[in-house]
Amino acid sequence: MHKSVGRRNDKGRPQNNERLEFLGDAVLDAVVGDIVFRHFEGKREGFLTNTRSKLVSRETLGKLAQEMGIDQLILSAGHSSSHNSYMNGNAFEALVGAIYLDRGYAACMRFMERRILTQLINIDKVAYKEVNFKSKLLEWSQKNRVKMEFRDLEQTRDVNGSPVFTVQVFIEGLEGEKGTGFSKKESQQKASKGTLQRLRREPQFIDAIFAVKTDRTKMEEEPVMAAPDLDKLENPDFIVEQPKEPAEPVVSDAVTQHQTNLDDELTLDDITATPREKSREEIIAEAEAAAFQDS
């Protein structure tokens, strides 16, 4: 029962498979990790982690749910599960959680080993099959030192109201392939897969990419200014020359004598100051002084 049904029990608690899904998710990680560890003896931690991630991915669990018919048993309100691997995968995890509560860890181990990994999944093919197309495309671009990015083109909703994302790969500004999915991760994976396929079958696409890269690197390598003059750096012109004072003009004896006569003729006695008007207080003071003298 999906949470969209919205049913509650007599105590008002929601009835859905979310709690069992949480438990089953943890049990699956432990069980599959145990199986992978024993199956691939001597393999490194990175390989084991990658293999386990593939086996317990939402896509893998969703396909398992469809193969077992679990998707036909899901109760939901107005949601189509045809594309929703999350809903199907969550239901599979809820089943594992229920087995764990009912029969324990050993029963979950037998279920995964005998029912799933023997009859429905080839663990060796899953381990050595590369499904992370985005990682491979990033690895290719970094190895060849080309710029690669994902651009979000649009986000819409399908007829059931589920979000739909569309992204496109751009390499050195050139358009790669587009990808559409019900999550950004899914759409990026599809766009990466299509771009990798195009790189393999279209040599002219690779030629165009490296032509743009060559032009870009040339522009980046061109000097933006001339190299500095080492002589000026080692012998900087930081001393400012002061202007020379002009030489004193040669004055004749006649001019000197004339200047002396002017100096003798002009004296301070010839300069008189303009009389200042007396203030009222000064006039009163003078009048009082005169009165005292008369008395």
Phi, psi and chi 1 to 4 in degrees:
 res  aa     phi    psi   chi1   chi2   chi3   chi4
   1 MET       -  119.8 -172.7  178.2  -61.0      -
   2 HIS   -79.1  153.3 -171.1 -102.8      -      -
   3 LYS   -64.5  -18.7   63.8  180.0  179.9  179.6
   4 SER   -66.7  -19.3   61.0      -      -      -
   5 VAL   -65.4  -36.8  175.6      -      -      -
   6 GLY    74.4   22.9      -      -      -      -
   7 ARG   -78.7  151.4  -69.7 -172.7 -173.9  177.1
   8 ARG  -133.0  152.4  -65.7 -179.3  179.2  -87.8
   9 ASN   -84.8 -171.2   58.6   16.4      -      -
  10 ASP   -63.9  -25.1  -63.2  -22.7      -      -
  11 LYS   -91.4    3.9  -63.6 -178.1  179.1  179.9
  12 GLY    85.5    6.5      -      -      -      -
  13 ARG   -85.2  142.6  -66.1  178.4 -179.3  177.1
  14 PRO   -66.1  142.4   22.6  -32.9      -      -
  15 GLN  -108.9  106.5  -70.3 -178.1  -53.9      -
  16 ASN  -157.6 -178.3   54.4   58.6      -      -
  17 ASN   -97.8   14.7   62.6    2.0      -      -
  18 GLU   -66.2  -41.6  -76.5 -169.9  -24.0      -
  19 ARG   -66.9  -41.9  -75.7  174.9   54.1   82.8
  20 LEU   -66.0  -34.5  -76.0  175.8      -      -
  21 GLU   -62.2  -44.0  171.1 -160.6  -25.1      -
  22 PHE   -59.5  -46.5  164.2   79.2      -      -
  23 LEU   -66.5  -44.7 -177.5   60.8      -      -
  24 GLY   -63.4  -34.2      -      -      -      -
  25 ASP   -60.7  -46.3  179.8   45.5      -      -
  26 ALA   -66.1  -41.8      -      -      -      -
  27 VAL   -65.6  -41.1  173.2      -      -      -
  28 LEU   -60.6  -43.1  -94.2  177.7      -      -
  29 ASP   -58.5  -43.9  -84.2  -14.1      -      -
  30 ALA   -68.9  -47.0      -      -      -      -
  31 VAL   -64.5  -50.0  169.2      -      -      -
  32 VAL   -66.7  -37.8  174.7      -      -      -
  33 GLY   -60.6  -40.4      -      -      -      -
  34 ASP   -62.7  -46.7 -170.6  -16.9      -      -
  35 ILE   -64.0  -45.5  -64.8  172.5      -      -
  36 VAL   -64.2  -39.6  169.4      -      -      -
  37 PHE   -60.7  -42.2  178.7   82.4      -      -
  38 ARG   -79.9  -31.3  -71.5 -176.4  -75.1  105.9
  39 HIS   -73.5  -41.6 -174.1   81.8      -      -
  40 PHE  -104.9   76.3  -62.1  101.3      -      -
  41 GLU   -69.1  131.1 -175.4  177.3   -5.5      -
  42 GLY    88.9   -8.8      -      -      -      -
  43 LYS   -74.2  150.9  -70.7  -65.6 -175.6  180.0
  44 ARG   -77.0  167.3  -65.6 -176.3  178.1 -178.2
  45 GLU   -60.5  -39.9 -178.5  -92.6  -15.3      -
  46 GLY   -62.3  -42.8      -      -      -      -
  47 PHE   -63.4  -44.3  175.6   86.5      -      -
  48 LEU   -63.6  -42.3  -60.2  178.3      -      -
  49 THR   -64.1  -43.8  -60.1      -      -      -
  50 ASN   -63.5  -40.9 -169.5   30.7      -      -
  51 THR   -66.3  -44.2  -58.2      -      -      -
  52 ARG   -61.8  -41.2 -177.5 -175.7   61.4 -178.2
  53 SER   -60.6  -38.8  -62.7      -      -      -
  54 LYS   -65.8  -40.5  -65.1  175.3 -174.6  178.2
  55 LEU   -70.8  -31.4  -69.9  171.6      -      -
  56 VAL  -106.7   13.7  -60.5      -      -      -
  57 SER   -67.0  156.6   67.8      -      -      -
  58 ARG   -60.2  -35.6  -73.0  -71.8 -175.4  -93.0
  59 GLU   -65.6  -46.3 -177.8  179.5    1.7      -
  60 THR   -64.2  -45.5  -58.8      -      -      -
  61 LEU   -66.4  -34.1  -62.2 -177.9      -      -
  62 GLY   -64.5  -41.2      -      -      -      -
  63 LYS   -66.4  -37.9  -69.6 -179.9  179.2  178.7
  64 LEU   -62.0  -41.9  -74.2  173.3      -      -
  65 ALA   -62.7  -40.0      -      -      -      -
  66 GLN   -68.5  -40.3  -69.7  179.9  -17.5      -
  67 GLU   -64.6  -34.9 -173.2   68.5   22.8      -
  68 MET   -87.6   -8.8  -61.5  172.9   64.2      -
  69 GLY    85.0   10.4      -      -      -      -
  70 ILE   -65.5  -33.7  -62.4  176.7      -      -
  71 ASP   -61.5  -24.3   59.4  -39.4      -      -
  72 GLN   -78.8  -12.7  -57.5  -61.1  -39.1      -
  73 LEU   -99.3   -6.7  -55.5  176.4      -      -
  74 ILE   -74.2  130.4  -60.9  175.0      -      -
  75 LEU  -100.2  123.7  -61.2  179.8      -      -
  76 SER  -143.4  164.1   61.7      -      -      -
  77 ALA  -105.9  100.3      -      -      -      -
  78 GLY    68.7   22.9      -      -      -      -
  79 HIS  -118.3  132.2  -68.9  -89.4      -      -
  80 SER   -85.5  130.2  173.0      -      -      -
  81 SER   -99.1   11.6   61.2      -      -      -
  82 SER   -64.2  -34.4   59.4      -      -      -
  83 HIS  -107.2  -12.0   68.8  -89.7      -      -
  84 ASN   -88.2   86.2 -163.0  -26.9      -      -
  85 SER   -67.4  -22.1   59.8      -      -      -
  86 TYR   -65.6  -45.8  -67.9   98.4      -      -
  87 MET   -63.7  -43.1 -175.0 -176.6  -63.9      -
  88 ASN   -68.6  -43.6  -62.9  -22.9      -      -
  89 GLY   -64.6  -37.1      -      -      -      -
  90 ASN   -64.3  -37.3  -67.7  -15.3      -      -
  91 ALA   -65.9  -37.1      -      -      -      -
  92 PHE   -64.4  -43.2 -177.7   88.0      -      -
  93 GLU   -62.1  -38.7  -70.8  177.4  -21.4      -
  94 ALA   -62.5  -37.2      -      -      -      -
  95 LEU   -62.0  -44.8  172.2   62.5      -      -
  96 VAL   -62.3  -40.7  174.2      -      -      -
  97 GLY   -62.1  -38.7      -      -      -      -
  98 ALA   -67.5  -40.3      -      -      -      -
  99 ILE   -62.0  -40.8  -64.8  174.0      -      -
 100 TYR   -63.1  -44.4  175.0   77.8      -      -
 101 LEU   -67.0  -34.7  -70.8  177.8      -      -
 102 ASP   -81.4  -42.7 -172.7   37.9      -      -
 103 ARG  -124.2  -11.8  -53.1  -60.7  -70.2  -89.5
 104 GLY    97.3 -179.4      -      -      -      -
 105 TYR   -64.8  -41.9 -178.4   83.9      -      -
 106 ALA   -61.1  -38.7      -      -      -      -
 107 ALA   -65.7  -39.2      -      -      -      -
 108 CYS   -63.2  -39.1  -68.9      -      -      -
 109 MET   -64.0  -45.9  178.7   66.8   72.9      -
 110 ARG   -62.9  -40.2  -70.3 -166.6  -58.5  -89.1
 111 PHE   -60.3  -46.6  169.6   70.3      -      -
 112 MET   -71.8  -39.4  -69.5  -60.2  -62.5      -
 113 GLU   -72.7  -48.7  -77.0 -173.9  -42.8      -
 114 ARG   -86.7  -36.1  -60.1  176.0 -175.3  178.1
 115 ARG   -94.4  -36.6 -179.5   73.7  176.4   89.3
 116 ILE   -99.2  -62.9  -56.7  -58.5      -      -
 117 LEU   -75.8  -10.4  -62.2  179.9      -      -
 118 THR   -98.2  -39.9  -59.5      -      -      -
 119 GLN  -101.2  -31.8  -59.2 -179.3   23.1      -
 120 LEU  -111.1  -25.4  -60.8  179.3      -      -
 121 ILE  -130.7  134.5  -65.4 -180.0      -      -
 122 ASN   -92.9  104.4 -173.1  -38.9      -      -
 123 ILE   -63.5  -32.4 -172.7  172.0      -      -
 124 ASP   -69.7  -42.0  -66.9  -60.9      -      -
 125 LYS   -64.9  -40.2  -74.0 -173.6  177.1 -179.2
 126 VAL   -63.5  -41.5  171.1      -      -      -
 127 ALA   -64.6  -39.2      -      -      -      -
 128 TYR  -101.0    4.5  -67.5  102.4      -      -
 129 LYS   -93.4  127.6 -179.2 -179.2  178.8 -178.1
 130 GLU   -84.6  116.3 -178.7   56.0   57.6      -
 131 VAL  -114.0  -10.0  -64.9      -      -      -
 132 ASN   -89.8   81.2 -165.9  -18.1      -      -
 133 PHE   -67.9  -32.3  -58.1  106.9      -      -
 134 LYS   -63.4  -43.5  177.1 -178.5  177.3 -178.9
 135 SER   -62.9  -40.4  176.9      -      -      -
 136 LYS   -66.0  -39.3  -80.5  -63.4 -178.6 -177.1
 137 LEU   -67.4  -40.6 -176.3   59.8      -      -
 138 LEU   -63.0  -40.7  -74.2  170.6      -      -
 139 GLU   -62.9  -42.2 -179.2 -178.0  -12.8      -
 140 TRP   -63.9  -43.8  179.1   86.4      -      -
 141 SER   -67.7  -38.6   62.3      -      -      -
 142 GLN   -69.6  -37.9  -68.3  171.2   -0.1      -
 143 LYS   -64.5  -38.0 -178.2  178.3  179.6 -179.9
 144 ASN   -94.0    2.5  -68.5  -79.8      -      -
 145 ARG    55.7   46.4  -61.6 -177.8 -179.7  179.8
 146 VAL  -113.6  151.2  -63.4      -      -      -
 147 LYS   -83.5  130.1  -67.0 -176.4  177.4 -179.1
 148 MET  -135.4  140.6 -168.0  -86.5  -70.5      -
 149 GLU  -150.3  158.9   63.0  175.5  -32.5      -
 150 PHE  -106.2  133.3  -66.7   95.4      -      -
 151 ARG  -118.2  130.1  -64.8 -177.2 -171.9  176.0
 152 ASP   -75.5  121.2  -62.9  -28.1      -      -
 153 LEU   -90.6  -47.9  -61.7 -175.9      -      -
 154 GLU  -161.9  159.9   63.3  177.0   -8.3      -
 155 GLN  -134.3  118.2  178.5  178.5  -14.2      -
 156 THR  -126.7 -170.0   58.7      -      -      -
 157 ARG  -133.6  145.9  -68.1 -173.9  177.8  -85.3
 158 ASP   -84.2 -172.6   64.5    1.3      -      -
 159 VAL   -64.6  -22.0  -65.6      -      -      -
 160 ASN   -95.5    3.1  -63.3  -53.5      -      -
 161 GLY    87.8    3.9      -      -      -      -
 162 SER   -78.3  139.0  -59.8      -      -      -
 163 PRO   -68.4  141.9   23.8  -32.8      -      -
 164 VAL  -127.2  128.4  178.6      -      -      -
 165 PHE  -113.5  141.3  -57.8   89.2      -      -
 166 THR  -128.3  124.5  -58.5      -      -      -
 167 VAL  -127.4  165.2  -58.1      -      -      -
 168 GLN  -140.0  143.4 -174.2  172.6   12.7      -
 169 VAL   -86.8  137.8  173.2      -      -      -
 170 PHE  -126.6  126.0  -77.4   82.2      -      -
 171 ILE  -117.8  117.6  -56.1  178.2      -      -
 172 GLU    53.3   34.9  -70.2  -69.1  -14.1      -
 173 GLY    82.5   -7.2      -      -      -      -
 174 LEU   -87.2  143.3  -60.6  177.9      -      -
 175 GLU   -72.3  125.4  -65.3 -176.1   -2.8      -
 176 GLY   -96.0 -151.9      -      -      -      -
 177 GLU   -88.7  157.1  -64.2  -57.6  -58.8      -
 178 LYS   -97.2  157.8  -61.1  178.0 -177.5  179.3
 179 GLY  -142.7  137.7      -      -      -      -
 180 THR  -125.0  132.7  -58.8      -      -      -
 181 GLY  -158.4  177.3      -      -      -      -
 182 PHE   -90.2   11.6  -64.7   96.0      -      -
 183 SER  -156.0  158.5   67.6      -      -      -
 184 LYS   -64.1  -35.9  -74.8 -171.2  176.1 -178.2
 185 LYS   -62.6  -44.4 -178.0  177.9  179.5 -179.8
 186 GLU   -65.0  -42.3 -178.7 -175.9   -1.7      -
 187 SER   -67.4  -36.7   59.0      -      -      -
 188 GLN   -67.2  -37.8  -71.5  176.8   -7.6      -
 189 GLN   -62.5  -44.3  -75.7  -72.7  -16.6      -
 190 LYS   -66.1  -41.2  -69.5 -178.0  178.1  179.9
 191 ALA   -65.8  -37.7      -      -      -      -
 192 SER   -67.1  -42.9  -61.3      -      -      -
 193 LYS   -61.6  -46.1 -179.2  179.2  179.4  179.7
 194 GLY   -63.8  -37.6      -      -      -      -
 195 THR   -68.8  -39.6  -57.5      -      -      -
 196 LEU   -63.1  -41.4  -74.0  170.9      -      -
 197 GLN   -63.2  -39.1  -68.2  174.2  -20.9      -
 198 ARG   -67.6  -37.1 -175.9  177.8  174.5 -172.7
 199 LEU   -64.2  -31.7  -71.9  170.6      -      -
 200 ARG   -77.5  -35.0  -69.9 -177.5   62.7   87.6
 201 ARG  -102.2   -7.7   67.2  173.7 -178.6  -98.3
 202 GLU  -125.1   89.6  -64.4 -176.6   19.6      -
 203 PRO   -60.6  -30.4  -21.0   32.9      -      -
 204 GLN   -66.4  -27.6   62.0  -88.1   21.5      -
 205 PHE   -67.1  -41.6 -177.1   44.1      -      -
 206 ILE   -65.8  -40.9  -62.6 -179.8      -      -
 207 ASP   -60.3  -41.4  -66.7  -19.8      -      -
 208 ALA   -65.0  -39.6      -      -      -      -
 209 ILE   -61.9  -47.4  -68.7  172.9      -      -
 210 PHE   -74.2  -24.0  -77.6   94.4      -      -
 211 ALA   -65.9  -44.2      -      -      -      -
 212 VAL   -65.5  -39.8  176.2      -      -      -
 213 LYS   -61.5  -41.5  175.2 -166.4  172.2 -176.7
 214 THR   -61.6  -44.6  -58.8      -      -      -
 215 ASP   -62.7  -41.1  -66.8  -21.2      -      -
 216 ARG   -65.4  -45.7  173.2  177.9   60.8   81.7
 217 THR   -66.8  -32.8   52.4      -      -      -
 218 LYS   -62.7  -43.5  -78.7 -177.1  179.1  178.8
 219 MET   -65.2  -37.6  -66.8  178.0   61.3      -
 220 GLU   -70.1  -28.7  -67.3  176.3   -7.7      -
 221 GLU   -87.6  -15.6  -67.4  172.9   -2.3      -
 222 GLU   -66.6  135.3  -72.5 -180.0   -2.3      -
 223 PRO   -68.3  138.5   23.1  -32.3      -      -
 224 VAL   -89.1  -11.8  -64.9      -      -      -
 225 MET  -156.7  159.9   60.4  178.1  -65.7      -
 226 ALA   -69.1  154.5      -      -      -      -
 227 ALA   -67.7  145.0      -      -      -      -
 228 PRO   -68.7  151.1   24.7  -34.0      -      -
 229 ASP   -79.3  114.9 -170.5  -17.1      -      -
 230 LEU   -66.1  -32.0  -64.7 -178.5      -      -
 231 ASP   -62.8  -39.0  -68.4  -25.0      -      -
 232 LYS   -72.9  -31.2  -70.3 -174.0  177.3 -179.4
 233 LEU   -70.5  -37.8  -67.9  176.9      -      -
 234 GLU   -81.3  -26.3  -65.1  175.4   -4.8      -
 235 ASN  -127.9   72.9  -57.7  -65.6      -      -
 236 PRO   -69.7  145.1   26.0  -33.4      -      -
 237 ASP   -88.3   76.2  -63.0  -28.7      -      -
 238 PHE  -103.3    0.8   58.4   83.5      -      -
 239 ILE   -94.6  120.7  -61.5  177.5      -      -
 240 VAL   -95.3  121.4  179.5      -      -      -
 241 GLU   -73.1  132.2  -65.5 -175.8    0.5      -
 242 GLN   -82.7  141.0  -61.5  -65.0  -30.4      -
 243 PRO   -65.9  137.2   24.1  -33.1      -      -
 244 LYS   -72.8  141.1  -63.9 -179.9  179.5 -180.0
 245 GLU   -73.6  137.9  -65.0 -176.7   -0.8      -
 246 PRO   -66.3  146.3   23.9  -32.5      -      -
 247 ALA   -66.1  143.5      -      -      -      -
 248 GLU   -65.4  134.3  -64.9 -176.6   -2.3      -
 249 PRO   -67.7  148.4   25.1  -32.3      -      -
 250 VAL   -79.6  118.0  178.8      -      -      -
 251 VAL  -103.9  135.2 -177.6      -      -      -
 252 SER   -76.7  162.9   62.5      -      -      -
 253 ASP   -64.9  -31.1  -66.6  -21.8      -      -
 254 ALA   -68.4  -40.9      -      -      -      -
 255 VAL   -66.7  -39.2  174.6      -      -      -
 256 THR   -64.5  -42.4  -57.8      -      -      -
 257 GLN   -65.3  -37.4 -176.4   63.1   37.7      -
 258 HIS   -65.9  -40.1  176.5   70.5      -      -
 259 GLN   -65.4  -37.4 -176.0   65.9   38.5      -
 260 THR   -64.2  -42.3  -57.2      -      -      -
 261 ASN   -61.4  -40.0  -65.7  -23.1      -      -
 262 LEU   -64.1  -39.9  -72.4  177.4      -      -
 263 ASP   -64.6  -36.0  -66.7  -20.9      -      -
 264 ASP   -72.6  -35.4  -68.4  -18.7      -      -
 265 GLU   -73.9  -31.5  -67.1  174.8   -0.9      -
 266 LEU   -93.7  110.7 -176.4   62.2      -      -
 267 THR  -124.0  165.8   62.4      -      -      -
 268 LEU   -68.2  -23.2  -65.5  178.0      -      -
 269 ASP   -66.8  -23.5  -64.7  -22.6      -      -
 270 ASP   -79.7   -8.4  -62.9  -29.7      -      -
 271 ILE  -103.4  120.0  -59.0  176.2      -      -
 272 THR  -116.5  140.6   57.4      -      -      -
 273 ALA   -87.3  150.6      -      -      -      -
 274 THR   -71.0  126.4  -56.6      -      -      -
 275 PRO   -60.1  139.8   22.2  -32.9      -      -
 276 ARG   -95.1  139.0 -178.9  176.2   60.1   84.8
 277 GLU   -67.5  136.9  -66.6 -176.5   -1.0      -
 278 LYS   -78.7  147.4  -62.3  179.4 -179.9 -180.0
 279 SER   -81.0  167.2   63.9      -      -      -
 280 ARG   -61.2  -39.9 -176.6  171.4  179.1  -86.8
 281 GLU   -64.8  -39.5  -71.1   76.5    8.2      -
 282 GLU   -66.4  -38.8  -70.0  175.1  -23.0      -
 283 ILE   -63.8  -43.2  -64.8  173.5      -      -
 284 ILE   -64.2  -40.7  -66.0  173.5      -      -
 285 ALA   -63.7  -40.9      -      -      -      -
 286 GLU   -66.0  -38.6  -70.1  178.6   -0.6      -
 287 ALA   -65.9  -40.8      -      -      -      -
 288 GLU   -65.8  -38.9  -69.8  178.7  -13.5      -
 289 ALA   -64.8  -39.0      -      -      -      -
 290 ALA   -66.1  -36.8      -      -      -      -
 291 ALA   -65.8  -40.1      -      -      -      -
 292 PHE   -66.4  -36.2  -77.0  118.0      -      -
 293 GLN   -67.3  -38.9  -71.5  177.3   -0.4      -
 294 ASP   -66.4  -34.5  -67.3  -16.8      -      -
 295 SER   -76.2      -   61.4      -      -      -
